[in-house]
Structure formats: structure tokens, C-alpha cells
Amino acid sequence: MSQSPSLNTWSDALSGFHLGWFPLGLVIVAAIPLVFIALYALTYGVYGERKISAFMQDRLGPMEVGKWGILQTLADILKLLQKEDIVPTAADKFLFVIGPLVMFVGSFLAFAVLPFGPAFIGADLNVGLFYAIGIVALEVVGILASGWGSNNKWALYGAVRSVAQIVSYEIPASMALLCGAMMSGTLSMQQFSVLQSGPYGFAHFYLFNNPIAWLPFIIYFIASLAETNRAPFDIPEAESELVAGFFTEYTGMKFAMFFLAEYGSMFMVSAVISIVFLGGWNSPLPNIGGFALNDLTNGPVWGAFWIIMKGFFFIFVQMWLRWTLPRLRVDQLMYLCWKVLTPFAFVAFVLTAIWEIYK
Amino acid sequence: MNQLTLAIIFYVFAALTVLSAAFVVFSKNIIYSAFSLLFTFFGVAALYVFLSADFIAVTQVVVYVGGILVLLLFGVMFTNTIMQAELKTDVLHVVPGTLLLILMIAGMLYTFYTTGDWMPGEAQLQGSVVQRIGFETMSHFMLPFEMASIVLLVALLGAAFLARFDKAHKNEH
């Protein structure tokens, strides 16, 4: 592995930086994913989603503010900042305020183990993947806090639906990722990418390296849609039934916090699927004869580019599906999870184990 | 990271754990108690990280926050009269309680001072902890592992049986 000696160099150098006794470097390492979430949610998240949905429906989308409506998001932020911060009188004040915060923290904590290229990762844990799946639990508690704290029937139903959905879909999602862990024999997010690097680019990715890998790949993708409450699994915030689900009562920046959390976890699941099955920060381009395209497009900066591009690709697919598929009913949702995805995830698990033993 | 920063972070998490645990016990509102448990579980997970047991720390979050706390919150939220329930937090049985407390603390301190060296050693853990846990479960602790899986399977079957749509019962009505 040519990258191995230079693994995590940037984040290691940063975390060694102290200002007196204060570990300023560590704070910067933690701040980089935060800035990334904010920037990407503003540009690709909000503006991109509106434009993509517009193109799917043969409209123009936002066109008024700036050229092609580029500044629309800035106008939206100004509007959100000016909104009155309403706390309903009947709401449980403490839980109402803490709900969106806990949810955003839960979404953001997962970014600690996300490698932004070979040279930067928040914390290269040897249980990275397990941590990324497990920390979603905090988001669940945030949803329950805001749903209960709003003291509103729609909010409570939205929260209960959302939590039931997230907790159920964790099972096929974890089984699918376990297949990936069996292929690599590690849970460290950096090692996943290192093991999938090689001169032939995409041919080393687990998705193309194993005859069964497409099954856990599809299962995880479907389950990740449900875990982030995206369509067609957006019954927790079904507009036609529940107004806006668990964030019905929220206004202003607290509302924006839910959006940041949702976009944060959308990128996280997209990054996880690209790391486990599509090589993470490795370039998909192969070396062609003497023309070393793969070597040219690998490195710390290219790594950051590839992981973000792969993440954005899956977010694009999520947006695409949102404007293509109708919403599932609650019973269909549970049927899909327990009677379709979970058995197939077990089948994929056994087949991957057999392949790994006898290949 | 230097020693001072580590110490500060450790005491922040220790205080978080103890204070939120105290809040769970002393709060008059059962919802707040349940949500306070979140911080207790997270504090304990952070203390596991300080012991270099990251696998246990993540398992703590998955099992306790993701499983038990969510189940608890569901139970609390679906109970209609939960806010009216009278919670007993007054002090009863002072003398036996104090005796039990002293005995328990004495027992724990005795174990603490007689059982080996509790300070973390210089030896650093080599390689992946997960791998070692996997080898141990599949070799030395095979029987307990398999027994736990049977217990869980029976619990799953029982839950599915209880939750099942009862056709025969439905037809009677």
C-alpha cells in the first residue's frame, strides 16, 4: 500500500498543535466537518435539492435571486434568522429546546470517523464503522425529545413513526455493512479505503470484487433512505397526514437545525456506503497501460475530492428517488423491513461468508 | 494531548455521569429522568474510552441508548397519565439504608484495594481489539456465546408470538 505511510498525516499534524495548554488543533479538527456540513447543506443540500427537483418536474426552480437563483439560499438564511423563535406555551420548554440540538449533535458525531481523504480523519478508531452505525441512537433520542416536547399530536406521531422506522431499519443496514466488514476484515474506516486501493481503480472496489456484494449494497442503500427519513420512506414527516411530523412546531433557527441534521446524516450514509462498497477516497480511474491515471488522481487532495463526489452522487440518487417514488404506507414500510430486507440481508451475510472462506 | 487536557476532559465526563445519574434518581418528573439517563449512558461510554475500551464504549451506546433508553421512552410516552403519576422520592428507612450504603461502599473499597493494580499500565494495546474479541468469543467463550444466542432467539420468538395478529381470537368477536 503506497498510501499507508502518509495515512492521517494532516489530521495528526493538526491535532498536535497547541496554543499554550489549550489543544486548539483538536478543536480545528472537529470544526472542519462542521464547516463542511454547513457549506454543503447550503449549496448542494438546499439549492441543489430545489434545482434537481425542479429539473425532475420540468420546472426552472429558484431563478430570481442572483443568476440562476444562486443566492436563493442566502436569502433563505436571512429569512430564517429573522423569524420569531416561537416556543409554544403548552410545550415542555426544556425538551423542546434540547431536541434539535441533540439531533444535530447525533448527526454530527458520526463525522468523527469519516475520512476526508487519506490524510484527514477526525479519529481513526478501530471500531469506526460500528461507531458510525451506533451513534445514530443519539439522533433517535433527539427526535423523541422534540416530538414529545412539542406537546402536539402530529409531532408525537411523527416522532414515534420516525423512531420505529429508524430502529427497525438499523437491523438490515447493520447486517449489510457487516458483509462489507467481512470482506475487509476490519472496522476501521481508513483501512476500508486502504484495502480497496490498487492500480486498477474501480476494479478493486468491493462492489466489483465479489459476486454477492451488490445485494448488501442495495439493502444498505434502501435501509439508509429509511434511516434518514428520505422519500419513499418519509412517513414521519408525511405532509399530507402529519403536517411536518416531529418538527411541526419549530420555527427559525431550530427548524434550520433539523435541516442541518438531516443533510448531515444524508451525507454520512452516502459516505459510509461509498467507503464500504466503493473504495472511499480511492480514485475509480484505472491505470491504462503506461498512462498512470490512477496514480495521478490519488493523494490527499484528490482523496477529499473523490469521497465528497461519491457522497454527492448518492445524495443525488436520494433526491432523484424522492421525486420519482410515492410514499410507502406504515404497514408496507414494516413489511419491507422485516419480511424482505432482513431475510435478504441474512442471505447476503451467509453467501458473503461462504465466498470469503472459499474464494 | 497533554496530561492536563486529558484530566480536564475526564473530570468533565465524570461530573456529567454522576450529576445526570443523581438527576435520574431525584427528579420528580419521570420524562426528565428518562432523558437524563441519556447523559449518564454517554458519560459512562466516555469513561470506557478513557480505559481504552472503545468497543465496549460503542456497544454501551448501541445497547443502552439505542435499545434500552428508546424502549423506556416509548413506554413512558405511551402511558397517558404519566405526568400525573406520583413519584416517591422521600427518605424512608434511614438506619437500614445507611447501613446498607456503608456496607456496599466498604465492600467496593475492599475489592478495589485488594484486586490487582487498577492504574492503567504502560503496555499499549496492539492491533485491533475487535479481532481479539472475535477470536475469544469463537474459542474460549464459545459456550456462553451460543447460550446467549439461544436465549435471544427464544426472546425474539416470544415477542413475535405476543405481537402476532390473532386470527382465531378476532373471529370470535
HADDOCK unambig.tbl for C-alpha pairs under 7 A between the chains (distance, minus, plus):
assign (segid A and resid 126 and name CA) (segid B and resid 128 and name CA) 6.01 0.50 0.50
assign (segid A and resid 127 and name CA) (segid B and resid 55 and name CA) 6.27 0.50 0.50
assign (segid A and resid 131 and name CA) (segid B and resid 58 and name CA) 5.71 0.50 0.50
assign (segid A and resid 134 and name CA) (segid B and resid 58 and name CA) 6.64 0.50 0.50
assign (segid A and resid 134 and name CA) (segid B and resid 61 and name CA) 6.54 0.50 0.50
assign (segid A and resid 134 and name CA) (segid B and resid 62 and name CA) 4.93 0.50 0.50
assign (segid A and resid 135 and name CA) (segid B and resid 61 and name CA) 6.93 0.50 0.50
assign (segid A and resid 137 and name CA) (segid B and resid 62 and name CA) 6.63 0.50 0.50
assign (segid A and resid 137 and name CA) (segid B and resid 65 and name CA) 5.98 0.50 0.50
assign (segid A and resid 137 and name CA) (segid B and resid 66 and name CA) 4.42 0.50 0.50
assign (segid A and resid 141 and name CA) (segid B and resid 70 and name CA) 6.82 0.50 0.50
